[in-house]
Amino acid sequence: MRERWVLDDTRQKALIRAQELSLDALAFIKAAETVETGLTAYKRTEARKQQILDFMGGSEQDWNDWRWQLKNRIRDAGVLAEILGMGEVEKKRVEKVGKLFRWAISPYYLSLIPDEYQNNPIFRQAVPDIRELDEGGSPDPMNEALTSPAPRVTRRYPDRLIINVTNQCAMFCRHCQRRRNIGEIDHHAQKGDISDAINYVAENREIRDVLITGGDALLLNDQYLDWILAELHRIPHVEIKRIGTRTPVTLPQRVTPELCDVLRRYPPVYINTQFNHPLEITPEARDACSRLVETGVVLGNQAVLLKGINDSPTVMKKLNHELLRIRVRPYYIFHAKDVRGTRHWQTSVRTGLSIMESLRGHTSGLAVPTYIVNAPGGYGKIPIMPNYILNMKDDRVTLRTWEGRVTEIFHEPIRGSEDYRYHLQNQDNELTG
């Protein structure tokens, strides 16, 4: 009887603990029901898509052609106002900001904006905001101009570097850290400059990881991208190639069978993209990511923490869950950089830490990216985490768990452990003779 009572008591405690955990998860599920995704908003975006096609005289075949999408980016405030039903004052604000900071939106990304657009996360990331005229911030907070030892190269770390291949994007994000490079026209890097960058990689055998970015690296044509990847693939010490692109988010039509054939030839290829809100995870985005994964590409996401977009624990957790469902691993959450004209996006570091607290332990570790603040002056990424270490003294560490429980562990070998290992060795010697 005594043994059965102990078992029943233990099971009762386990049931109470399971109930506590269930309540935590159910609270998120209820809150997340209010967060719309691109998969649940599909019918609405289909209607906007048809409106844009009718306006531009395009066909379904055109819509699925990434070159048509790129050629027909919306760059005129009058056209934008007519499609979205914007007022005259809003149109003039877009025109005024556009004189200082270039903007363009792919028809696909524009199709994700609803009729009630004012506070919509897609609208706010794509359409110029009068607050961009604020003069605070730096054109180059990462100091990329002073970390470039060769044409098109940015080097901030010992074993890896960036090659910047284009200024072109399908949609110019309003929070872009490289808006100083956008200019007035699209242009890809000259082949001679890229050759010099690749030669720099070849001459420095410590470089094992090369990131091809821009702008958007996947807006190079297949032949140009194939040449770059082939040249890097021939360098014995280059172990991995990475590509920075937002095309799965803003132009999923770019992920064609021909592009996949190029990427398949040069493994391993890692692609980091930037989904910032669940509304960006649409059927088209999901299918583009599936094509990349089935090609052998490893996909990661680098979200940017943006005020009013994803600075909510519920939205960020929902985003990361949706990303895992489409086989994209949440990799980084970047604290917004102090780029000129983007200060209205910035949150406090405290907000970022609060989001990390809401993720760690409350969901799968796969859904917990690293929160990153970039050091001013181009000195690289700094991972920021909530402080789970409360005290370190003598041989003990006082810790708190993800639920706030305080516990203690030994951080030095337990006294007598050397004798214990010696005893085990003697036992092993007896067995082996």
N, C-alpha and C positions, 0 to 999 in steps of 0.2 A: 504493500500500500504506500509506504513512504516513497519508494522509487517512482511510482506512478504519479504521486503528488508533485514531486520535483519536476518530472517531465511536463506535467500539465501547467505548472507555474512558469516554466521556461517558455513553453509555447504561448502562454498568455502574454508574456512580456514581448515575445517576437511579434505577436499580432498587434499589440499596442504600437510597437515601433514601426511596423509596416503601415499602420494607419496614419502615423505622423508623416511618413514619407509620401503616402498617397495624397494627403491633404496639400502638401507642398506642390506636387505635380498638378493636381486638379486646379489649384489656384491659378497656375500659369495657363492651363488649357482654357479656363474661362476667360482670362484676360486676352489671350491670343485670338479668341473668336472675333474680336473687334478689329483685328489687323488683316486687311485685305491683301491678297497676293495676286500676281499676274495670272495665276492659273484660275483663281475664282472670278477674276474680272474679265475673263476672256470674251464673253458675249458683248460687253460694252466696248472693248477695244476693237472688235470686229466691225462694229458700226462706224467707229472713227476711221478705221482703215479704209472702208468703202468710201467714206466722205472724201478722204485725201486722194484716193485713186480717181474718183469722179472729178475732183478739182484739177488734177494734173493730167487727166486723160490717159491714165495708165491702166494696165491690165494685171491680172494675177501673175502672169509670167514676168512682167516688169517688176512687180513687188518682190518676187523671189530672186531677182538678179541684184547682187550687191553693187554692181557698177551703176545700175539705174538708181539705186538708193543713194549712192554717193553723189552722183551727178545732180540729183534732185533734192539735195539737202535744202531745208528752208533757211534762207539767209536774209529775207526781206521782212521788215516789221509789218508791212501792209498785208502780205500774204499770211503771215502768222496770225495777225488780228482777224482776218477774214475766216480762217479755218477754225480758230478757237472762240470767235465771238468776243474779242477783246474790245474795250472801249478806246476812245481817242487818246485819253490821257495815258493809259497803259501802253499804247502803241508808241507814243512820243517818248516815254521813258525808255523803252527798248531801243529806239533810234538813238537816244542820247548816250546810253551806255555803249551801244555798238560803235560809236565814233572813237571810243577809247579801247574797248576790249572786243575783239572779234567773237562772233557767235555763229553757230550753224547747228541744225538739228536734222537727223535723218528722218525720212517719212515714217519709218518703223517706230522709232522712239517717240515721235510726236503722236503716233496712234495710241500710245499708252496714256495720254493725258485726257481726263474726263471733262465733261461740260463744266462741272464745278471744280475749277482748276486752281483757285487762288492759293490754297495751302497744300496742294498735291505734291508729293515728293518727286514725281517725275518732272512736273512743270518747274519746280524750284531749282532742280539740278540743271535744267536745259535752257531756261529763258532768262535773259539778262535782268538783273535787279538793280534798282536805282542806288542801293546801298553799296554797290561795287565802286561808286565814285568816291568813297571814303579814301583819303590819301594815306591812311595808316598801313603799316606792313612793309615788307621788303619785296622787291622784284625777284630776288634770288636768295631766299632764306637758307637754302641748303648749300650755298656758296659753290655751286657746281662750276662756275666759271674759273674758280681757283683750284679745282681738283681735277683738271683735265690735262694729263701729261701727253696726250696725242689727240689728233682731230677726232671729234665725235665721241671721245672716251671720257667717262667720269669714273674716278677711282677713289673710294673712301675706305676700302678694307684691304687686308693683306692678300687674300687669295681669289678675289673676284672683282669684276668691274662691269660697267654699263657701256653699251654702244648705242648711241642715239641715232636712229636711222631715218626719222621723218618728223615733220611737224604736223602731219595730217591726222585728223580724227573724224569719225563719223558724226560725233556730237562733241562740241567743245564744252566740257563740264565747267560750270560756273565756279567751282572750287579748285580748279586746276592749279597744281604747283608750278607748272612750266608755261603759264600763260604769256610770259615774256617772249617765248620762242614761237608763238603761234603766227605772228606777223599778219600780213594782209592776204597772202596767197599760199596755197599748198605747195610744198616742195619736199622731195625726198633727198636724202644725202647723196652727194656725188660719189660715184663708184671709187674714185681715187682716194677720197677721204676715208671711205669704209676700208679700202685696201690698207691704208696707213694704220687704221685702228686694229685691223686683224694682224698686221705685221707686229704691232706693239704687243699683242697677246702672244704671238709666236716667240717673240724675243724674251719674254718674261715667264719662265717655266713655273713660277709659283702660282700663275693664274689658272685655276682649275674650273672656274664657273663664270660663264659669260651671259649677261642679260641683254637681250636685244629689245630696245624699247623706243619711245618717241615722245610725243605723239603716240600713235598706235602702230605698232610694228606689223600687224597683220594687214595693214592697208598698203603695204608693198605688194607688187604683183607676184605671182607664184614663182616666176623665173628669177627675179631679184632675190627673193627670200631663199630660194633653193641655192643660189650661188653663195650667199652669206653662210648658210648652215653648212654647206659642203666645205667651205674654206675652214670654218671652225672645227668641223668634224675631223679634218686631216691633221690637226695639231695634236700630237700625242698627249700633252699634259692637260688639254681641255676635257674634263670628265663629263660635264653636263652643259647643255644649252638651255637657257630660259628665255621666254618671250613674255613681254608685258603687253597686254591688250585688253581693251574693253569691248571688242566686237561681239562676244557672246551676249553682252548686255545691250548694246546700242545698235548693232548691225549683225545679228546672228546669221543672216544670209551669206556672210563672208565665209562661213565654215563649209566649203564646198568639197566634193569628193577629190577634186584636183589638189586643193590645199592639203587635205588629209594625206594624199599620196606623197607630197613633199615632206611633211612632218614625219611620216612613217619611215623615211629613208635614213633619218639621223638620230636614232635613240642614244641616250635618253633625252627627251625634250620635256621640260616642265613649263607650264603656262600658268601665270598668275593673272587673274582678271579682277574686276571691281564691281561686285554687286553691293549696293548700299541700302537697298530696301526690298522687302518681299514682293512689292509690285513689279519689280524688274524680272522676277522669275516667272516667265511666261512659257507657254508651250514651245514657242520658237527658240527661246533661250535654252530650255531643257533639252530640246532635240540637238541643238548645236553642241552643247556640252557632251551629250551622249556620243555624237560622232567623233569628238576629240578623244574621249576616253577609249572608245573602241579602236581608235588609231594607235593607242599606246601612250598617249600624252597623259601626264600627271597634272591634275588641275588643282589650283589653290585660289583662295579669295583674299584680297587685301581691301577690306572695307575702310572707308574714311569716316571717322566719327563727326557727324554734321548736326548742328543745332537745328531742331525742328524736323529732321529727317529720320535719324536713327538713334538719337540720344536718350532712348527709353529702353530699360531692361527687357520689356516685353517684345518690342520691335526687334531688338538685336538678337534675342534668343530665337524668335520666330524666323528671322533671316537665316541664322546658322542652321536651324533644323531643316529649312527648305533647301538650303545649299547641299546639305548631306544627302537629301533625297535625290538630287540631280547629280550626285557624285562629284561635288566640288568641296574640297576640305577648307573650312575656315582657317586661315593662316595668320593674318594680322588684322588688328584694328588700329589704324593710324590716327593719332591725335592730329587734328587739322593744323597745318603749318601756317605761319604768320605771313602769308602771301598778300601782296598789295591788292586791295579790293575784295578780300574774302573774310574780313574779320567778323562779319555777321554770321558766319558759319561756326565760329569757334565756341567750344564748350570749355568748362573747367576740367582740369585733370581729376578733380574729385568726382565729376560725373562719370568719367571713364572708369575710375576705380569702382564706383558703385555698380556699373554694368558688369565688370569682371566679378565682383562679389555675387551678383545675381546668376552668374553662369557656373562658376566653379563649385562642384558638388551637387548643384541643383539640376545639372544635365550631364550628358556624356562628355567625357574629355575630348572626344572628336569634335564637339561643338564649341570648344573653348579656344579661341585664337589667342595670340599674344598681343597685349596692348602695348603700342609703341609710341614713344615721343622721340622725335628727331632732335639731336643736339644742334643748337645754333652753330653756324659757321662751317657746317659740313663734316662734323665729327661723328656722324653715324647714328644708328638706331639705339635707343635705350629702352629695354623692356621694363614696364611698370606693372607691379603686382600689388594687391593688398598685402598688408603686413600680417602674416600668420605666425611670425616669431615674436612672442611677447617678451622673452627674457632668455639670455644665455649666461649661465653662471656655473663655474666649476665643471662638473661632468654632466650637468643636466640642461635640457632646453625646455622652456615652457612655451607651449604652442596653443593656438586656438584652431578649432576645426571650422569647416565651411558653415556650420550651424551656430558658431560662437561658443561651443563648449571648450573649456580650458583643460589641457592635458599636459603631461610631462613625460619626456623620454630621456634616455641616456645618450649623450653625443660623444662620449669617450668609451673605450673598451671597459666593460664591467670588471671590477677588481677581481682578480683570480682567474680571468679568462685565459691568460697565458698558461697557467697550470692545467686548465681544462684541455687546451689544445695539446699540451705535452702528454696528458693522459690518453687522449684519442690516438696520438701517434704511437704510443706504446701498444695500445690495443691492436692497431693496424699491423705493427711489426710482428706481434704474436700470430696473427692470421696468415701473414705472408712468409713466416719462418725467417 
